Amino acid sequence: MECILRHPQLQGLRRWSLVTGDAHGLYSQFGFTTLQAAERWMEIHQPDVYAKVP
């Protein structure tokens, strides 16, 4: 994570986001917090999309 956040070509990004089920403590060490405006975010979630591939 440290290498990614320090990568020269990724500097200047306004926002970083990620999804984790159980590593909140790990990512908080790198400055990640919960969403400040979670009500603005939307998603399409298709958990079985790969099962549909013929």
PDBQT receptor file of N, H, CA, C and O in Angstrom, charges set to zero:
ATOM      1  N   MET A   1       0.822  -1.172   0.000  1.00  0.00    +0.000 N 
ATOM      2  CA  MET A   1       0.000   0.000   0.000  1.00  0.00    +0.000 C 
ATOM      3  C   MET A   1       0.873   1.244   0.000  1.00  0.00    +0.000 C 
ATOM      4  O   MET A   1       0.579   2.218  -0.693  1.00  0.00    +0.000 OA
ATOM      5  N   GLU A   2       1.932   1.207   0.769  1.00  0.00    +0.000 N 
ATOM      6  H   GLU A   2       2.171   0.415   1.332  1.00  0.00    +0.000 HD
ATOM      7  CA  GLU A   2       2.832   2.355   0.838  1.00  0.00    +0.000 C 
ATOM      8  C   GLU A   2       3.435   2.660  -0.529  1.00  0.00    +0.000 C 
ATOM      9  O   GLU A   2       3.526   3.824  -0.921  1.00  0.00    +0.000 OA
ATOM     10  N   CYS A   3       3.843   1.637  -1.249  1.00  0.00    +0.000 N 
ATOM     11  H   CYS A   3       3.770   0.691  -0.931  1.00  0.00    +0.000 HD
ATOM     12  CA  CYS A   3       4.421   1.832  -2.592  1.00  0.00    +0.000 C 
ATOM     13  C   CYS A   3       3.404   2.428  -3.548  1.00  0.00    +0.000 C 
ATOM     14  O   CYS A   3       3.733   3.311  -4.340  1.00  0.00    +0.000 OA
ATOM     15  N   ILE A   4       2.196   1.958  -3.479  1.00  0.00    +0.000 N 
ATOM     16  H   ILE A   4       1.929   1.241  -2.835  1.00  0.00    +0.000 HD
ATOM     17  CA  ILE A   4       1.148   2.470  -4.363  1.00  0.00    +0.000 C 
ATOM     18  C   ILE A   4       0.859   3.938  -4.070  1.00  0.00    +0.000 C 
ATOM     19  O   ILE A   4       0.782   4.758  -4.985  1.00  0.00    +0.000 OA
ATOM     20  N   LEU A   5       0.703   4.258  -2.803  1.00  0.00    +0.000 N 
ATOM     21  H   LEU A   5       0.766   3.592  -2.060  1.00  0.00    +0.000 HD
ATOM     22  CA  LEU A   5       0.375   5.634  -2.430  1.00  0.00    +0.000 C 
ATOM     23  C   LEU A   5       1.497   6.612  -2.747  1.00  0.00    +0.000 C 
ATOM     24  O   LEU A   5       1.248   7.799  -2.956  1.00  0.00    +0.000 OA
ATOM     25  N   ARG A   6       2.728   6.118  -2.784  1.00  0.00    +0.000 N 
ATOM     26  H   ARG A   6       2.930   5.153  -2.614  1.00  0.00    +0.000 HD
ATOM     27  CA  ARG A   6       3.877   6.989  -3.075  1.00  0.00    +0.000 C 
ATOM     28  C   ARG A   6       4.292   6.994  -4.543  1.00  0.00    +0.000 C 
ATOM     29  O   ARG A   6       5.199   7.735  -4.921  1.00  0.00    +0.000 OA
ATOM     30  N   HIS A   7       3.653   6.191  -5.366  1.00  0.00    +0.000 N 
ATOM     31  H   HIS A   7       2.916   5.589  -5.060  1.00  0.00    +0.000 HD
ATOM     32  CA  HIS A   7       4.044   6.091  -6.779  1.00  0.00    +0.000 C 
ATOM     33  C   HIS A   7       3.955   7.465  -7.434  1.00  0.00    +0.000 C 
ATOM     34  O   HIS A   7       2.927   8.133  -7.323  1.00  0.00    +0.000 OA
ATOM     35  N   PRO A   8       5.012   7.897  -8.112  1.00  0.00    +0.000 N 
ATOM     36  CA  PRO A   8       5.039   9.243  -8.705  1.00  0.00    +0.000 C 
ATOM     37  C   PRO A   8       3.896   9.540  -9.668  1.00  0.00    +0.000 C 
ATOM     38  O   PRO A   8       3.397  10.665  -9.694  1.00  0.00    +0.000 OA
ATOM     39  N   GLN A   9       3.476   8.567 -10.453  1.00  0.00    +0.000 N 
ATOM     40  H   GLN A   9       3.882   7.653 -10.431  1.00  0.00    +0.000 HD
ATOM     41  CA  GLN A   9       2.408   8.809 -11.429  1.00  0.00    +0.000 C 
ATOM     42  C   GLN A   9       1.029   8.887 -10.787  1.00  0.00    +0.000 C 
ATOM     43  O   GLN A   9       0.054   9.247 -11.446  1.00  0.00    +0.000 OA
ATOM     44  N   LEU A  10       0.945   8.556  -9.521  1.00  0.00    +0.000 N 
ATOM     45  H   LEU A  10       1.737   8.263  -8.985  1.00  0.00    +0.000 HD
ATOM     46  CA  LEU A  10      -0.345   8.588  -8.839  1.00  0.00    +0.000 C 
ATOM     47  C   LEU A  10      -0.479   9.783  -7.902  1.00  0.00    +0.000 C 
ATOM     48  O   LEU A  10      -1.492   9.929  -7.217  1.00  0.00    +0.000 OA
ATOM     49  N   GLN A  11       0.530  10.625  -7.873  1.00  0.00    +0.000 N 
ATOM     50  H   GLN A  11       1.352  10.505  -8.430  1.00  0.00    +0.000 HD
ATOM     51  CA  GLN A  11       0.473  11.804  -7.020  1.00  0.00    +0.000 C 
ATOM     52  C   GLN A  11      -0.475  12.829  -7.638  1.00  0.00    +0.000 C 
ATOM     53  O   GLN A  11      -0.596  12.909  -8.860  1.00  0.00    +0.000 OA
ATOM     54  N   GLY A  12      -1.126  13.591  -6.817  1.00  0.00    +0.000 N 
ATOM     55  H   GLY A  12      -1.027  13.527  -5.824  1.00  0.00    +0.000 HD
ATOM     56  CA  GLY A  12      -2.043  14.608  -7.309  1.00  0.00    +0.000 C 
ATOM     57  C   GLY A  12      -3.470  14.119  -7.491  1.00  0.00    +0.000 C 
ATOM     58  O   GLY A  12      -4.340  14.889  -7.898  1.00  0.00    +0.000 OA
ATOM     59  N   LEU A  13      -3.724  12.844  -7.194  1.00  0.00    +0.000 N 
ATOM     60  H   LEU A  13      -3.017  12.218  -6.863  1.00  0.00    +0.000 HD
ATOM     61  CA  LEU A  13      -5.107  12.356  -7.281  1.00  0.00    +0.000 C 
ATOM     62  C   LEU A  13      -5.936  13.003  -6.177  1.00  0.00    +0.000 C 
ATOM     63  O   LEU A  13      -5.462  13.170  -5.053  1.00  0.00    +0.000 OA
ATOM     64  N   ARG A  14      -7.131  13.353  -6.491  1.00  0.00    +0.000 N 
ATOM     65  H   ARG A  14      -7.515  13.218  -7.404  1.00  0.00    +0.000 HD
ATOM     66  CA  ARG A  14      -8.017  13.975  -5.508  1.00  0.00    +0.000 C 
ATOM     67  C   ARG A  14      -8.580  12.963  -4.527  1.00  0.00    +0.000 C 
ATOM     68  O   ARG A  14      -8.753  13.269  -3.348  1.00  0.00    +0.000 OA
ATOM     69  N   ARG A  15      -8.864  11.769  -5.001  1.00  0.00    +0.000 N 
ATOM     70  H   ARG A  15      -8.723  11.520  -5.959  1.00  0.00    +0.000 HD
ATOM     71  CA  ARG A  15      -9.528  10.784  -4.143  1.00  0.00    +0.000 C 
ATOM     72  C   ARG A  15      -9.003   9.389  -4.426  1.00  0.00    +0.000 C 
ATOM     73  O   ARG A  15      -8.786   9.005  -5.575  1.00  0.00    +0.000 OA
ATOM     74  N   TRP A  16      -8.807   8.651  -3.365  1.00  0.00    +0.000 N 
ATOM     75  H   TRP A  16      -8.983   8.963  -2.431  1.00  0.00    +0.000 HD
ATOM     76  CA  TRP A  16      -8.506   7.232  -3.436  1.00  0.00    +0.000 C 
ATOM     77  C   TRP A  16      -9.692   6.526  -2.783  1.00  0.00    +0.000 C 
ATOM     78  O   TRP A  16     -10.214   7.001  -1.774  1.00  0.00    +0.000 OA
ATOM     79  N   SER A  17     -10.114   5.416  -3.337  1.00  0.00    +0.000 N 
ATOM     80  H   SER A  17      -9.689   5.030  -4.157  1.00  0.00    +0.000 HD
ATOM     81  CA  SER A  17     -11.168   4.651  -2.693  1.00  0.00    +0.000 C 
ATOM     82  C   SER A  17     -10.860   3.167  -2.818  1.00  0.00    +0.000 C 
ATOM     83  O   SER A  17     -10.187   2.730  -3.751  1.00  0.00    +0.000 OA
ATOM     84  N   LEU A  18     -11.357   2.418  -1.877  1.00  0.00    +0.000 N 
ATOM     85  H   LEU A  18     -11.904   2.773  -1.119  1.00  0.00    +0.000 HD
ATOM     86  CA  LEU A  18     -11.198   0.972  -1.910  1.00  0.00    +0.000 C 
ATOM     87  C   LEU A  18     -12.345   0.343  -1.151  1.00  0.00    +0.000 C 
ATOM     88  O   LEU A  18     -13.083   1.016  -0.430  1.00  0.00    +0.000 OA
ATOM     89  N   VAL A  19     -12.481  -0.955  -1.326  1.00  0.00    +0.000 N 
ATOM     90  H   VAL A  19     -11.882  -1.501  -1.912  1.00  0.00    +0.000 HD
ATOM     91  CA  VAL A  19     -13.523  -1.712  -0.644  1.00  0.00    +0.000 C 
ATOM     92  C   VAL A  19     -12.840  -2.841   0.106  1.00  0.00    +0.000 C 
ATOM     93  O   VAL A  19     -11.989  -3.538  -0.446  1.00  0.00    +0.000 OA
ATOM     94  N   THR A  20     -13.213  -3.019   1.359  1.00  0.00    +0.000 N 
ATOM     95  H   THR A  20     -13.904  -2.453   1.808  1.00  0.00    +0.000 HD
ATOM     96  CA  THR A  20     -12.664  -4.109   2.151  1.00  0.00    +0.000 C 
ATOM     97  C   THR A  20     -13.728  -4.654   3.083  1.00  0.00    +0.000 C 
ATOM     98  O   THR A  20     -14.567  -3.911   3.593  1.00  0.00    +0.000 OA
ATOM     99  N   GLY A  21     -13.684  -5.923   3.292  1.00  0.00    +0.000 N 
ATOM    100  H   GLY A  21     -13.003  -6.527   2.878  1.00  0.00    +0.000 HD
ATOM    101  CA  GLY A  21     -14.634  -6.542   4.203  1.00  0.00    +0.000 C 
ATOM    102  C   GLY A  21     -14.134  -6.603   5.627  1.00  0.00    +0.000 C 
ATOM    103  O   GLY A  21     -14.925  -6.617   6.569  1.00  0.00    +0.000 OA
ATOM    104  N   ASP A  22     -12.809  -6.638   5.789  1.00  0.00    +0.000 N 
ATOM    105  H   ASP A  22     -12.166  -6.627   5.023  1.00  0.00    +0.000 HD
ATOM    106  CA  ASP A  22     -12.297  -6.848   7.143  1.00  0.00    +0.000 C 
ATOM    107  C   ASP A  22     -10.946  -6.195   7.430  1.00  0.00    +0.000 C 
ATOM    108  O   ASP A  22     -10.345  -6.484   8.465  1.00  0.00    +0.000 OA
ATOM    109  N   ALA A  23     -10.458  -5.340   6.564  1.00  0.00    +0.000 N 
ATOM    110  H   ALA A  23     -10.946  -5.105   5.723  1.00  0.00    +0.000 HD
ATOM    111  CA  ALA A  23      -9.123  -4.763   6.770  1.00  0.00    +0.000 C 
ATOM    112  C   ALA A  23      -9.161  -3.257   7.042  1.00  0.00    +0.000 C 
ATOM    113  O   ALA A  23      -8.226  -2.539   6.688  1.00  0.00    +0.000 OA
ATOM    114  N   HIS A  24     -10.227  -2.786   7.663  1.00  0.00    +0.000 N 
ATOM    115  H   HIS A  24     -10.987  -3.369   7.951  1.00  0.00    +0.000 HD
ATOM    116  CA  HIS A  24     -10.349  -1.359   7.957  1.00  0.00    +0.000 C 
ATOM    117  C   HIS A  24      -9.179  -0.851   8.798  1.00  0.00    +0.000 C 
ATOM    118  O   HIS A  24      -8.662   0.241   8.558  1.00  0.00    +0.000 OA
ATOM    119  N   GLY A  25      -8.770  -1.641   9.776  1.00  0.00    +0.000 N 
ATOM    120  H   GLY A  25      -9.190  -2.528   9.971  1.00  0.00    +0.000 HD
ATOM    121  CA  GLY A  25      -7.651  -1.255  10.632  1.00  0.00    +0.000 C 
ATOM    122  C   GLY A  25      -6.358  -1.096   9.849  1.00  0.00    +0.000 C 
ATOM    123  O   GLY A  25      -5.589  -0.166  10.092  1.00  0.00    +0.000 OA
ATOM    124  N   LEU A  26      -6.121  -1.995   8.917  1.00  0.00    +0.000 N 
ATOM    125  H   LEU A  26      -6.746  -2.751   8.719  1.00  0.00    +0.000 HD
ATOM    126  CA  LEU A  26      -4.922  -1.923   8.086  1.00  0.00    +0.000 C 
ATOM    127  C   LEU A  26      -4.930  -0.660   7.245  1.00  0.00    +0.000 C 
ATOM    128  O   LEU A  26      -3.960   0.099   7.255  1.00  0.00    +0.000 OA
ATOM    129  N   TYR A  27      -6.008  -0.427   6.523  1.00  0.00    +0.000 N 
ATOM    130  H   TYR A  27      -6.795  -1.043   6.516  1.00  0.00    +0.000 HD
ATOM    131  CA  TYR A  27      -6.050   0.721   5.612  1.00  0.00    +0.000 C 
ATOM    132  C   TYR A  27      -6.122   2.054   6.338  1.00  0.00    +0.000 C 
ATOM    133  O   TYR A  27      -5.692   3.072   5.796  1.00  0.00    +0.000 OA
ATOM    134  N   SER A  28      -6.656   2.068   7.549  1.00  0.00    +0.000 N 
ATOM    135  H   SER A  28      -7.005   1.241   7.989  1.00  0.00    +0.000 HD
ATOM    136  CA  SER A  28      -6.676   3.322   8.306  1.00  0.00    +0.000 C 
ATOM    137  C   SER A  28      -5.258   3.766   8.650  1.00  0.00    +0.000 C 
ATOM    138  O   SER A  28      -5.016   4.959   8.830  1.00  0.00    +0.000 OA
ATOM    139  N   GLN A  29      -4.324   2.836   8.744  1.00  0.00    +0.000 N 
ATOM    140  H   GLN A  29      -4.520   1.866   8.598  1.00  0.00    +0.000 HD
ATOM    141  CA  GLN A  29      -2.929   3.177   8.996  1.00  0.00    +0.000 C 
ATOM    142  C   GLN A  29      -2.321   3.978   7.851  1.00  0.00    +0.000 C 
ATOM    143  O   GLN A  29      -1.310   4.656   8.033  1.00  0.00    +0.000 OA
ATOM    144  N   PHE A  30      -2.929   3.901   6.683  1.00  0.00    +0.000 N 
ATOM    145  H   PHE A  30      -3.750   3.350   6.535  1.00  0.00    +0.000 HD
ATOM    146  CA  PHE A  30      -2.439   4.614   5.506  1.00  0.00    +0.000 C 
ATOM    147  C   PHE A  30      -3.279   5.852   5.201  1.00  0.00    +0.000 C 
ATOM    148  O   PHE A  30      -3.107   6.473   4.152  1.00  0.00    +0.000 OA
ATOM    149  N   GLY A  31      -4.176   6.212   6.100  1.00  0.00    +0.000 N 
ATOM    150  H   GLY A  31      -4.316   5.707   6.952  1.00  0.00    +0.000 HD
ATOM    151  CA  GLY A  31      -4.953   7.433   5.950  1.00  0.00    +0.000 C 
ATOM    152  C   GLY A  31      -6.367   7.261   5.436  1.00  0.00    +0.000 C 
ATOM    153  O   GLY A  31      -7.097   8.244   5.307  1.00  0.00    +0.000 OA
ATOM    154  N   PHE A  32      -6.773   6.035   5.139  1.00  0.00    +0.000 N 
ATOM    155  H   PHE A  32      -6.180   5.237   5.244  1.00  0.00    +0.000 HD
ATOM    156  CA  PHE A  32      -8.138   5.811   4.661  1.00  0.00    +0.000 C 
ATOM    157  C   PHE A  32      -9.121   5.974   5.812  1.00  0.00    +0.000 C 
ATOM    158  O   PHE A  32      -8.831   5.579   6.941  1.00  0.00    +0.000 OA
ATOM    159  N   THR A  33     -10.270   6.548   5.532  1.00  0.00    +0.000 N 
ATOM    160  H   THR A  33     -10.506   6.868   4.614  1.00  0.00    +0.000 HD
ATOM    161  CA  THR A  33     -11.340   6.710   6.506  1.00  0.00    +0.000 C 
ATOM    162  C   THR A  33     -12.640   6.220   5.877  1.00  0.00    +0.000 C 
ATOM    163  O   THR A  33     -12.669   5.876   4.695  1.00  0.00    +0.000 OA
ATOM    164  N   THR A  34     -13.704   6.188   6.655  1.00  0.00    +0.000 N 
ATOM    165  H   THR A  34     -13.680   6.468   7.615  1.00  0.00    +0.000 HD
ATOM    166  CA  THR A  34     -15.003   5.843   6.081  1.00  0.00    +0.000 C 
ATOM    167  C   THR A  34     -15.432   6.966   5.131  1.00  0.00    +0.000 C 
ATOM    168  O   THR A  34     -14.917   8.081   5.217  1.00  0.00    +0.000 OA
ATOM    169  N   LEU A  35     -16.358   6.679   4.242  1.00  0.00    +0.000 N 
ATOM    170  H   LEU A  35     -16.776   5.773   4.172  1.00  0.00    +0.000 HD
ATOM    171  CA  LEU A  35     -16.818   7.668   3.273  1.00  0.00    +0.000 C 
ATOM    172  C   LEU A  35     -17.420   8.879   3.972  1.00  0.00    +0.000 C 
ATOM    173  O   LEU A  35     -18.229   8.738   4.889  1.00  0.00    +0.000 OA
ATOM    174  N   GLN A  36     -17.026  10.051   3.539  1.00  0.00    +0.000 N 
ATOM    175  H   GLN A  36     -16.369  10.165   2.794  1.00  0.00    +0.000 HD
ATOM    176  CA  GLN A  36     -17.553  11.270   4.135  1.00  0.00    +0.000 C 
ATOM    177  C   GLN A  36     -18.952  11.591   3.635  1.00  0.00    +0.000 C 
ATOM    178  O   GLN A  36     -19.726  12.242   4.337  1.00  0.00    +0.000 OA
ATOM    179  N   ALA A  37     -19.281  11.150   2.450  1.00  0.00    +0.000 N 
ATOM    180  H   ALA A  37     -18.652  10.621   1.879  1.00  0.00    +0.000 HD
ATOM    181  CA  ALA A  37     -20.607  11.406   1.886  1.00  0.00    +0.000 C 
ATOM    182  C   ALA A  37     -21.133  10.106   1.274  1.00  0.00    +0.000 C 
ATOM    183  O   ALA A  37     -21.372  10.022   0.069  1.00  0.00    +0.000 OA
ATOM    184  N   ALA A  38     -21.306   9.109   2.117  1.00  0.00    +0.000 N 
ATOM    185  H   ALA A  38     -21.112   9.177   3.095  1.00  0.00    +0.000 HD
ATOM    186  CA  ALA A  38     -21.727   7.786   1.631  1.00  0.00    +0.000 C 
ATOM    187  C   ALA A  38     -23.040   7.840   0.862  1.00  0.00    +0.000 C 
ATOM    188  O   ALA A  38     -23.284   7.013  -0.016  1.00  0.00    +0.000 OA
ATOM    189  N   GLU A  39     -23.886   8.812   1.191  1.00  0.00    +0.000 N 
ATOM    190  H   GLU A  39     -23.689   9.484   1.904  1.00  0.00    +0.000 HD
ATOM    191  CA  GLU A  39     -25.185   8.910   0.506  1.00  0.00    +0.000 C 
ATOM    192  C   GLU A  39     -25.044   9.297  -0.961  1.00  0.00    +0.000 C 
ATOM    193  O   GLU A  39     -26.010   9.185  -1.715  1.00  0.00    +0.000 OA
ATOM    194  N   ARG A  40     -23.877   9.744  -1.381  1.00  0.00    +0.000 N 
ATOM    195  H   ARG A  40     -23.092   9.835  -0.768  1.00  0.00    +0.000 HD
ATOM    196  CA  ARG A  40     -23.649  10.106  -2.787  1.00  0.00    +0.000 C 
ATOM    197  C   ARG A  40     -23.213   8.921  -3.639  1.00  0.00    +0.000 C 
ATOM    198  O   ARG A  40     -23.329   8.972  -4.863  1.00  0.00    +0.000 OA
ATOM    199  N   TRP A  41     -22.727   7.885  -3.033  1.00  0.00    +0.000 N 
ATOM    200  H   TRP A  41     -22.633   7.844  -2.038  1.00  0.00    +0.000 HD
ATOM    201  CA  TRP A  41     -22.172   6.752  -3.755  1.00  0.00    +0.000 C 
ATOM    202  C   TRP A  41     -23.275   5.778  -4.143  1.00  0.00    +0.000 C 
ATOM    203  O   TRP A  41     -24.223   5.554  -3.391  1.00  0.00    +0.000 OA
ATOM    204  N   MET A  42     -23.131   5.206  -5.333  1.00  0.00    +0.000 N 
ATOM    205  H   MET A  42     -22.361   5.388  -5.944  1.00  0.00    +0.000 HD
ATOM    206  CA  MET A  42     -24.073   4.201  -5.814  1.00  0.00    +0.000 C 
ATOM    207  C   MET A  42     -23.269   3.061  -6.427  1.00  0.00    +0.000 C 
ATOM    208  O   MET A  42     -22.088   3.216  -6.738  1.00  0.00    +0.000 OA
ATOM    209  N   GLU A  43     -23.912   1.934  -6.593  1.00  0.00    +0.000 N 
ATOM    210  H   GLU A  43     -24.872   1.808  -6.340  1.00  0.00    +0.000 HD
ATOM    211  CA  GLU A  43     -23.235   0.800  -7.201  1.00  0.00    +0.000 C 
ATOM    212  C   GLU A  43     -24.237  -0.114  -7.894  1.00  0.00    +0.000 C 
ATOM    213  O   GLU A  43     -25.434  -0.099  -7.609  1.00  0.00    +0.000 OA
ATOM    214  N   ILE A  44     -23.713  -0.891  -8.793  1.00  0.00    +0.000 N 
ATOM    215  H   ILE A  44     -22.740  -0.903  -9.025  1.00  0.00    +0.000 HD
ATOM    216  CA  ILE A  44     -24.429  -2.039  -9.346  1.00  0.00    +0.000 C 
ATOM    217  C   ILE A  44     -23.633  -3.239  -8.876  1.00  0.00    +0.000 C 
ATOM    218  O   ILE A  44     -22.452  -3.378  -9.197  1.00  0.00    +0.000 OA
ATOM    219  N   HIS A  45     -24.272  -4.093  -8.126  1.00  0.00    +0.000 N 
ATOM    220  H   HIS A  45     -25.231  -3.981  -7.865  1.00  0.00    +0.000 HD
ATOM    221  CA  HIS A  45     -23.584  -5.252  -7.562  1.00  0.00    +0.000 C 
ATOM    222  C   HIS A  45     -24.181  -6.517  -8.148  1.00  0.00    +0.000 C 
ATOM    223  O   HIS A  45     -25.364  -6.801  -7.965  1.00  0.00    +0.000 OA
ATOM    224  N   GLN A  46     -23.364  -7.264  -8.845  1.00  0.00    +0.000 N 
ATOM    225  H   GLN A  46     -22.402  -7.033  -8.994  1.00  0.00    +0.000 HD
ATOM    226  CA  GLN A  46     -23.807  -8.508  -9.475  1.00  0.00    +0.000 C 
ATOM    227  C   GLN A  46     -22.898  -9.632  -8.982  1.00  0.00    +0.000 C 
ATOM    228  O   GLN A  46     -21.956 -10.008  -9.679  1.00  0.00    +0.000 OA
ATOM    229  N   PRO A  47     -23.160 -10.165  -7.813  1.00  0.00    +0.000 N 
ATOM    230  CA  PRO A  47     -22.248 -11.138  -7.218  1.00  0.00    +0.000 C 
ATOM    231  C   PRO A  47     -22.063 -12.424  -8.021  1.00  0.00    +0.000 C 
ATOM    232  O   PRO A  47     -21.053 -13.108  -7.856  1.00  0.00    +0.000 OA
ATOM    233  N   ASP A  48     -23.006 -12.760  -8.872  1.00  0.00    +0.000 N 
ATOM    234  H   ASP A  48     -23.827 -12.205  -9.005  1.00  0.00    +0.000 HD
ATOM    235  CA  ASP A  48     -22.886 -14.011  -9.640  1.00  0.00    +0.000 C 
ATOM    236  C   ASP A  48     -22.557 -13.767 -11.108  1.00  0.00    +0.000 C 
ATOM    237  O   ASP A  48     -22.773 -14.648 -11.939  1.00  0.00    +0.000 OA
ATOM    238  N   VAL A  49     -22.045 -12.602 -11.437  1.00  0.00    +0.000 N 
ATOM    239  H   VAL A  49     -21.869 -11.886 -10.762  1.00  0.00    +0.000 HD
ATOM    240  CA  VAL A  49     -21.791 -12.278 -12.840  1.00  0.00    +0.000 C 
ATOM    241  C   VAL A  49     -20.827 -13.259 -13.507  1.00  0.00    +0.000 C 
ATOM    242  O   VAL A  49     -20.986 -13.561 -14.690  1.00  0.00    +0.000 OA
ATOM    243  N   TYR A  50     -19.849 -13.755 -12.788  1.00  0.00    +0.000 N 
ATOM    244  H   TYR A  50     -19.720 -13.510 -11.827  1.00  0.00    +0.000 HD
ATOM    245  CA  TYR A  50     -18.887 -14.681 -13.392  1.00  0.00    +0.000 C 
ATOM    246  C   TYR A  50     -19.476 -16.082 -13.581  1.00  0.00    +0.000 C 
ATOM    247  O   TYR A  50     -18.998 -16.845 -14.420  1.00  0.00    +0.000 OA
ATOM    248  N   ALA A  51     -20.477 -16.412 -12.832  1.00  0.00    +0.000 N 
ATOM    249  H   ALA A  51     -20.866 -15.792 -12.151  1.00  0.00    +0.000 HD
ATOM    250  CA  ALA A  51     -21.130 -17.701 -12.992  1.00  0.00    +0.000 C 
ATOM    251  C   ALA A  51     -21.963 -17.746 -14.266  1.00  0.00    +0.000 C 
ATOM    252  O   ALA A  51     -22.293 -18.830 -14.747  1.00  0.00    +0.000 OA
ATOM    253  N   LYS A  52     -22.307 -16.587 -14.820  1.00  0.00    +0.000 N 
ATOM    254  H   LYS A  52     -22.039 -15.706 -14.429  1.00  0.00    +0.000 HD
ATOM    255  CA  LYS A  52     -23.130 -16.514 -16.026  1.00  0.00    +0.000 C 
ATOM    256  C   LYS A  52     -22.330 -16.681 -17.316  1.00  0.00    +0.000 C 
ATOM    257  O   LYS A  52     -22.914 -16.844 -18.388  1.00  0.00    +0.000 OA
ATOM    258  N   VAL A  53     -21.014 -16.643 -17.225  1.00  0.00    +0.000 N 
ATOM    259  H   VAL A  53     -20.540 -16.510 -16.355  1.00  0.00    +0.000 HD
ATOM    260  CA  VAL A  53     -20.177 -16.754 -18.424  1.00  0.00    +0.000 C 
ATOM    261  C   VAL A  53     -20.261 -18.184 -18.949  1.00  0.00    +0.000 C 
ATOM    262  O   VAL A  53     -20.019 -19.143 -18.216  1.00  0.00    +0.000 OA
ATOM    263  N   PRO A  54     -20.610 -18.312 -20.240  1.00  0.00    +0.000 N 
ATOM    264  CA  PRO A  54     -20.748 -19.661 -20.807  1.00  0.00    +0.000 C 
ATOM    265  C   PRO A  54     -19.434 -20.394 -20.929  1.00  0.00    +0.000 C 
ATOM    266  O   PRO A  54     -19.404 -21.535 -21.388  1.00  0.00    +0.000 OA
TER     267      PRO A  54
